[in-house]
Structure formats: C-alpha cells, structure tokens
Amino acid sequence: MKRVLVINPGATSTKFAVFEDEKQLFKKSAEHSAQEINKYNRVVDQYQYRLDLILKTLEEEGIELNTLAGVVGRGGLLKPLAGGTYEVNKNMIEDLEKAERGEHASNLGAVMANNLAVKLGITSYIVDPVSVDEMEPVARISGLPDLERVSLSHALNMKAVARKVAKEMDRKYEETNFIVAHLGTGVSVTPHKNGKMIDVNNAKEEGPFSADRCGGLPANLLTKLCYSGKYTYQEMKEKLSSRGGIYAYLGTTDLREAEKMAVEGNQEANYVLAALAYQVAKEIGAMAAVLEGQVDRIILTGGMANSQRIVSDITRRVKFIAPVVLVPGEEELEALALGALRVLNGEEKAKEYI
C-alpha cells in the first residue's frame, strides 16, 4: 500500500487529503480570511503559511509524515504542456514563482508539495494542471494572427471524470471519444479524442457564460464599450472575469438563489438560466463537430451539474448526439491522488517539465 498527501490550494481555502492507495483516509478544507491572505504581496509568499496549517492538522490527526510515499499538489499556470503526471522540478518551481502566466492560488500546489517532499526525501508531483494544452493546430487559429487561442481549462477534473466514465464502460480512456463539460465558476467544454483534449473554450474568455464570467461576447460591441470611457481597464477586466454572467443579470453568483428567483416568478431569472443551458448545449454541439460526430459519451461535471434544471435543459438539447452521463461536483483531490499513484505503482512514467 502507498500513502500520498494531496494539496489543492484555492483562493480562499486550502483543501488537502491523505489517500492510502485509492482509499481516502482523511480530508480537510482550511479556510483563509481575506485579512490573512492580504498580508502577502504575492500568492507564492503564502506557501509557508498554508503549509504550516497542513502540517499542524496532520499532526492533530495523528498522520505521520514518514508514512508518505509521495506528495502531490494541484498544478498552476505553467507553460502549455501535455496532460499527465509531472515530477516537480527546479524549472517548474521557478516558473511558478515568476508567475508570468498569472498569479493564481493553484501556483502554490507544486511549491508546497516540493517543500515538504524534499524534507521527507520523497518525490512530489502535479497532475493535469490548468495549462494542459493538447489542442490541434487548426484549433489555435482565432481569425486574427495577433490573437492565438489559448488552452486554459479545468483539465484536472475533466480528465479525471473522463477516465472514470471510460473505466465504467470497460474501456481505456485513450480509446474513447468524449465531450466533457465542466460547469463550475467557469465553464469549460472540451472534446477528448483518444485521451487528448484536442480543443477547448478558454473558460475565462470564450464559450458559455457562468456564475460571474461573461464567456464569449460580441467583439464589435465589446470594443466599443472598452473605448466608451465608461470604465477603466481594471474595471473592464473585473467586469469580464468576476462581474459578468449570472451576477451581471441577477446580482448573485449562487445558482440556487437564481433558481429560487425563477421559481418565484422572476422572468429574467428564467431567461438567464435557460440561456446558460442553451449556450452550454451549443458549445457541446460545436465540439461534436470537432469529433466529426463520433462521440461515445457526453459528460456533465462540476458544481452546476448538481442543478436538475440546468442538467435537464442541456440534456434535452444534446442527447441526440450521444448518451449523457452525469458526474456532478469536482473530484480534484481524488484525481491528484490517482495521478500520483499511477506513477508510484509503475502504471505510467512521470513526465519531465522543461
């Protein structure tokens, strides 16, 4: 049996767990107040604070560090790379500390995992970071040479649920064609062809809107708004990434609250929720074209996949393409553990980050 510590840092919390093979022994989510987080100038400066919380909790739970075979952290905004499990190395740590692709809490995953693993004399890993890029060349063309399409997505959860569904079908992930829609804070829809995500909408700037993100917008009207003088650059940036979507229309990012408004007769809430499902279904249809109609399953996952209304509306529109499978919520901690275990058990070789 092999025991691994899994670390998944988020903006306001650090989730961590200990797995013994595929069995989860322990799970915890440490919440961080804005007051505490704001003490640090950069995200990477938070690593010791968060790591100390993890170590204190593990000690309280009686989990001995010398029983660990590996430590795995959530991968951050790294260079574009193929999916898989990567051994944390110097190049990776340097890139995460520079944060040239952006400051994000996920950048801390590999840093904390490496810090702890070095002290224990074991290996640290990351699995399927958000920067997984397996897009085909034709998918990178945007229509303007200045703006190449970028692959940033919920790769960890999407690949994990794809592997899970393939296993349930008694097939290998690398031998299937899936469309996976992650319905979370952002919405990522991606076609998986023989184990690779060959296209994806960048959840920060393309595709369907979500709880607080705008998704794709009419280019000419957006350009006009940007130059209208109504908003500063920073205000527009916030509007697009954290004040759009459901929030912009209904003043809430809580899907349950939006659904309650619709049930109580709010017609705009009804239209907005219908539009969300409509846009996701339309994106799934586009990805079906990418796979030339050869789709084994459509998989709906993420937090919003717990909504019966959203799932029903999407399924009604796309079920003619392929059977729809529901895997609600996120399985990121398990996905990280399983990725590390595949390497520790010799089922696959850890990739090198260059």
Long-range contacts (C-beta under 8 A, 24 or more apart in sequence): 2-69, 2-70, 2-341, 2-344, 2-345, 3-67, 3-68, 3-69, 4-68, 4-69, 4-70, 4-71, 4-72, 4-337, 4-340, 4-341, 4-344, 5-54, 5-58, 5-68, 5-70, 5-71, 5-72, 5-113, 5-116, 6-72, 6-73, 6-333, 6-336, 6-337, 6-340, 7-54, 7-71, 7-72, 7-73, 7-74, 7-109, 7-112, 7-113, 7-336, 8-73, 8-74, 8-109, 8-332, 8-333, 8-336, 9-50, 9-73, 9-74, 9-105, 9-106, 9-108, 9-109, 9-112, 10-105, 10-106, 11-105, 12-37, 14-50, 14-53, 14-54, 15-332, 15-333, 16-54, 16-57, 16-333, 17-333, 17-337, 18-58, 18-63, 18-68, 19-334, 19-337, 19-341, 21-341, 22-334, 22-337, 22-338, 22-341, 24-333, 24-334, 24-337, 25-63, 26-61, 26-63, 27-333, 28-57, 30-54, 30-57, 42-99, 42-103, 43-99, 43-103, 43-104, 43-105, 43-107, 43-108, 44-96, 44-97, 44-99, 44-107, 44-108, 44-111, 46-105, 46-108, 47-108, 47-111, 47-112, 47-115, 48-115, 50-108, 50-112, 51-112, 51-115, 51-116, 54-112, 55-116, 65-116, 65-120, 66-120, 68-120, 68-122, 69-122, 69-344, 70-117, 70-122, 70-123, 70-124, 70-125, 70-340, 70-343, 70-344, 71-113, 71-114, 71-116, 71-117, 71-120, 71-122, 71-123, 71-124, 71-125, 72-113, 72-124, 72-125, 72-126, 72-127, 72-336, 72-337, 72-339, 72-340, 73-108, 73-109, 73-110, 73-111, 73-112, 73-113, 73-114, 73-124, 73-125, 73-126, 73-336, 74-106, 74-109, 74-126, 74-127, 74-129, 74-156, 74-332, 74-336, 75-106, 75-109, 75-110, 75-126, 75-127, 75-128, 75-129, 75-130, 75-131, 75-156, 76-104, 76-106, 76-107, 76-108, 76-109, 76-110, 76-126, 76-129, 76-130, 76-131, 77-101, 77-102, 77-104, 77-106, 77-107, 77-129, 77-130, 77-131, 77-152, 78-129, 78-131, 78-353, 79-131, 79-353, 80-131, 80-132, 80-133, 80-151, 81-129, 81-131, 81-132, 81-133, 81-351, 81-353, 82-132, 82-133, 82-134, 82-196, 82-351, 83-128, 83-132, 83-134, 83-155, 83-159, 83-195, 83-196, 83-197, 84-127, 84-128, 84-339, 84-348, 84-351, 85-125, 85-126, 85-127, 85-128, 85-339, 85-340, 85-342, 85-343, 85-348, 85-350, 85-351, 86-125, 86-126, 86-127, 86-129, 86-350, 86-351, 86-352, 86-353, 87-123, 87-124, 87-125, 87-343, 87-350, 87-351, 87-352, 87-353, 88-113, 88-114, 88-117, 88-123, 88-124, 88-125, 88-126, 88-353, 89-352, 89-353, 91-353, 91-354, 92-126, 92-353, 101-131, 104-130, 106-130, 123-350, 125-339, 125-340, 125-343, 125-350, 127-156, 127-335, 127-336, 127-339, 127-340, 128-155, 128-156, 128-159, 128-160, 128-335, 128-339, 129-155, 129-156, 130-154, 130-155, 130-156, 131-155, 132-159, 132-197, 134-196, 134-197, 134-198, 135-197, 135-198, 135-199, 135-200, 136-198, 136-199, 139-198, 139-199, 139-290, 149-202, 149-206, 150-202, 151-197, 151-200, 151-202, 152-202, 152-203, 152-204, 153-182, 153-188, 153-190, 153-197, 153-200, 153-201, 153-202, 153-203, 154-182, 154-184, 154-186, 154-188, 154-203, 154-302, 155-197, 156-332, 156-335, 156-336, 157-182, 157-301, 157-302, 157-330, 157-331, 157-332, 157-335, 158-182, 158-188, 158-190, 158-192, 158-197, 158-301, 159-192, 159-197, 159-335, 160-331, 160-332, 160-334, 160-335, 160-338, 161-299, 161-301, 161-327, 161-331, 162-192, 162-299, 163-338, 164-327, 164-331, 165-297, 165-299, 165-325, 165-327, 169-296, 169-297, 176-296, 176-297, 177-291, 177-294, 177-295, 177-296, 178-295, 178-296, 178-297, 178-298, 178-299, 179-284, 179-287, 179-288, 179-291, 179-295, 179-297, 179-298, 179-299, 179-321, 179-322, 180-298, 180-299, 180-301, 181-280, 181-283, 181-284, 181-298, 181-299, 181-300, 181-301, 181-302, 181-314, 182-301, 182-302, 183-210, 183-280, 183-300, 183-301, 183-302, 183-303, 183-304, 183-305, 183-310, 184-210, 184-302, 184-303, 184-304, 184-330, 185-210, 185-211, 185-212, 185-213, 185-303, 186-210, 186-213, 187-213, 187-215, 187-280, 187-283, 187-302, 189-280, 189-283, 189-284, 189-286, 189-287, 190-287, 191-287, 191-288, 191-290, 191-291, 191-295, 193-291, 198-290, 199-287, 199-290, 201-283, 204-241, 205-240, 207-279, 207-283, 208-276, 208-279, 208-280, 208-282, 208-283, 209-244, 209-245, 209-246, 209-275, 209-276, 209-279, 210-245, 210-246, 210-276, 210-304, 211-245, 211-246, 211-247, 211-253, 211-254, 211-255, 211-304, 212-241, 212-242, 212-243, 212-244, 212-245, 212-246, 212-247, 212-248, 212-253, 213-240, 213-241, 213-242, 213-244, 213-245, 214-239, 214-240, 214-241, 214-244, 214-245, 214-248, 215-244, 215-245, 215-279, 245-276, 246-272, 246-276, 255-303, 255-304, 255-307, 255-310, 256-307, 259-307, 259-309, 262-309, 273-309, 273-310, 273-313, 274-313, 276-310, 277-309, 277-310, 277-313, 277-314, 277-317, 278-313, 278-317, 280-310, 280-314, 281-313, 281-314, 281-317, 281-318, 284-314, 284-318, 284-321, 285-317, 285-318, 285-321, 288-318, 288-321, 288-322, 293-321, 295-321, 295-322, 296-322, 297-322, 297-323, 297-324, 297-325, 298-322, 298-323, 298-324, 298-325, 299-324, 299-325, 299-326, 299-327, 300-324, 300-325, 300-326, 300-327, 300-328, 301-326, 301-327, 301-328, 301-329, 301-330, 302-328, 302-329, 302-330, 303-328, 303-329, 303-330, 305-329
